[in-house]
């Protein structure tokens, strides 16, 4: 269940539209909807709620939904270790069950936590290779957490895709950095070599002769 914080102040109409779109993105991620299946959601809501100004402005197609989940919601669903000052991933254990019914899988996970004296409420999320598999296992584990006063964080099913997409974005940024370096004047290259990428924030604009276009470099090294 998505818990909505109470509104303490009035928000603008555009923010109300953004809020509605965000809630729909969270719902789509929690239930494993495909991006394609949400392509016509905006038109559907306009038809369902013709008297709603928010519904008339609601826009959520596959590209926007993908961007909102990966760039808008993702920063709020990553585990950050205060002690290590970073996102931490650690191997816990493997439990070999072969073919087992869902209740056996649930019991194995719960018993493992209990045996190792780990509070089950520290379990945030269960990853799956496919959004349409092991749904019952997730529901059973979520039920165990609710008994203990917790709840699973349901923002997508496959962590591997998140890591893969983040890696691809990093590769693109690295190539962009190299592209900028080719066309930087020699004195700027020397400054970067001496002081690091942060000096690029002082270079507000530059001309790439072969492309005949002006590019802002403020985002580099931020």
C-alpha positions in Angstrom: 0.0 0.0 0.0 1.2 3.5 -0.8 1.0 5.8 2.2 0.4 9.4 1.3 1.6 12.1 3.7 -1.0 14.6 4.7 -0.8 17.9 2.9 0.2 20.7 5.3 -0.2 23.5 2.8 -1.9 24.2 -0.5 0.1 23.3 -3.6 -0.2 24.7 -7.1 -2.3 23.1 -9.8 0.8 22.0 -11.7 2.2 20.4 -8.6 -1.1 18.6 -8.1 -0.8 17.2 -11.6 2.8 16.1 -10.9 1.6 14.5 -7.7 -1.0 12.5 -9.5 1.5 11.4 -12.2 4.0 10.4 -9.4 1.4 8.3 -7.6 0.5 6.5 -10.9 4.2 5.8 -11.5 4.6 4.3 -8.0 1.5 2.2 -8.6 2.8 0.9 -11.9 6.2 0.0 -10.4 4.6 -1.7 -7.4 2.4 -3.9 -9.6 4.9 -4.6 -12.3 2.9 -2.9 -15.1 4.8 -2.8 -18.4 5.5 0.7 -19.8 3.6 -0.1 -22.9 0.4 -1.0 -20.9 0.5 2.6 -19.4 0.7 4.3 -22.7 -3.0 5.2 -22.9 -3.6 5.8 -19.2 -3.8 9.6 -19.7 -6.6 9.2 -22.3 -8.3 6.7 -20.0 -8.3 9.1 -17.0 -9.6 11.9 -19.2 -12.6 9.8 -20.2 -13.2 8.4 -16.7 -13.0 11.8 -15.0 -14.2 14.5 -17.5 -14.9 16.9 -14.7 -11.4 16.8 -13.3 -8.9 19.4 -14.4 -6.0 17.3 -13.1 -7.1 14.3 -15.2 -7.3 16.5 -18.3 -3.6 17.6 -17.8 -2.4 14.1 -16.8 0.2 12.8 -19.2 2.0 9.5 -18.7 3.3 7.5 -21.7 6.0 4.9 -21.7 9.0 7.2 -22.1 7.9 9.6 -19.3 6.9 6.7 -17.0 10.4 5.1 -17.5 12.1 8.4 -16.8 10.0 9.2 -13.7 10.7 5.8 -12.2 14.4 5.6 -12.9 15.3 9.3 -12.3 12.5 10.7 -10.2 11.7 7.8 -7.8 14.9 5.9 -7.7 16.9 8.3 -5.5 14.2 7.8 -2.8 14.4 4.0 -2.9 18.2 3.4 -2.6 19.6 2.2 0.7 22.2 4.6 1.9 24.6 3.6 4.6 25.4 6.5 7.0 28.4 4.6 8.4 29.9 3.9 5.0 28.7 7.1 3.3 27.5 5.2 0.3 25.2 2.6 -1.2 26.3 -0.7 0.3 25.7 -4.2 -1.2 26.7 -7.3 0.9 26.3 -11.0 0.2 24.2 -12.7 2.9 23.7 -16.4 2.1 22.2 -18.9 -0.4 19.5 -21.4 0.5 19.2 -24.4 -1.9 15.6 -25.6 -2.1 15.3 -27.0 -5.6 11.6 -27.0 -6.5 9.6 -25.8 -3.5 6.1 -24.4 -2.9 5.8 -20.7 -1.9 5.1 -21.4 1.8 8.4 -23.4 2.0 10.3 -20.5 0.4 8.7 -18.0 2.9 9.5 -20.2 5.9 13.1 -20.6 4.8 13.6 -16.9 4.5 11.9 -16.1 7.8 13.6 -18.9 9.7 17.0 -17.8 8.3 16.5 -14.3 9.6 15.3 -15.7 13.0 18.3 -18.1 13.3 20.8 -15.4 12.5 19.1 -13.0 14.8 18.3 -10.4 12.1 15.2 -8.3 12.5 13.0 -9.2 9.6 11.8 -5.6 9.5 15.3 -4.8 8.0 14.3 -6.6 4.8 13.4 -3.8 2.4 12.7 -5.5 -0.9 12.6 -8.8 -2.8 14.1 -8.9 -6.3 12.8 -11.0 -9.1 14.0 -11.9 -12.6 10.6 -11.2 -14.0 7.8 -8.9 -12.6 5.3 -11.7 -13.1 7.0 -14.5 -11.1 7.2 -15.2 -7.4 4.4 -12.7 -6.7 3.0 -15.0 -4.0 6.4 -15.3 -2.3 6.5 -11.5 -2.1 3.0 -11.3 -0.7 3.7 -13.9 2.0 6.9 -12.2 3.1 5.1 -8.9 3.1 2.5 -10.5 5.4 5.3 -11.6 7.8 6.7 -8.1 7.9 3.3 -6.6 8.6 2.9 -9.0 11.5 6.2 -7.5 12.9 5.1 -3.9 12.2 6.9 -3.4 8.9 6.2 -3.6 5.1 8.2 -4.4 2.0 9.2 -1.5 -0.2 7.6 -2.2 -3.6 9.2 -0.1 -6.3 9.9 -2.5 -9.1 11.0 -6.2 -9.2 14.5 -6.4 -10.8 17.4 -4.7 -9.2 19.7 -5.8 -12.0 17.9 -3.6 -14.4 18.4 -0.6 -12.1 22.2 -1.3 -11.9 22.4 -1.9 -15.6 20.7 1.4 -16.5 22.8 3.3 -14.1 26.0 1.8 -15.6 24.8 2.7 -19.1 24.2 6.3 -17.9 27.7 6.4 -16.5 29.2 5.2 -19.7 27.4 8.0 -21.6 28.7 10.6 -19.2 32.2 9.4 -19.6 32.0 9.6 -23.4 30.5 13.1 -23.1 33.5 14.1 -20.9 36.0 12.8 -23.4 34.1 14.6 -26.2 34.3 17.9 -24.4 38.0 17.5 -23.7 38.8 17.1 -27.4 37.5 20.7 -28.1 38.7 22.4 -24.9 41.4 25.0 -25.3 44.8 24.0 -24.0 44.7 26.3 -21.0 41.4 24.7 -19.8 42.8 21.2 -20.3 45.7 22.2 -18.1 43.4 23.5 -15.4 41.3 20.3 -15.4 44.5 18.2 -15.2 45.7 20.3 -12.2 42.4 20.9 -10.3 40.0 18.2 -11.5 36.7 18.2 -13.3 35.1 20.7 -10.9 36.9 23.5 -12.8 34.6 22.9 -15.7 31.8 24.6 -13.8 33.6 27.9 -14.5 33.5 27.2 -18.2 29.9 28.3 -18.9 29.9 27.9 -22.7 32.0 26.5 -25.4 31.8 26.2 -29.2 32.3 22.9 -31.0 33.5 23.8 -34.4 32.5 20.7 -36.3 29.0 20.7 -34.9 28.6 24.6 -34.9 26.6 24.5 -31.7 26.9 26.0 -28.2 26.9 23.6 -25.3 26.7 24.3 -21.6 29.2 22.4 -19.5 27.9 23.3 -16.0 26.6 19.7 -15.5 30.1 18.2 -15.9 31.7 17.4 -12.6 28.8 18.5 -10.5 
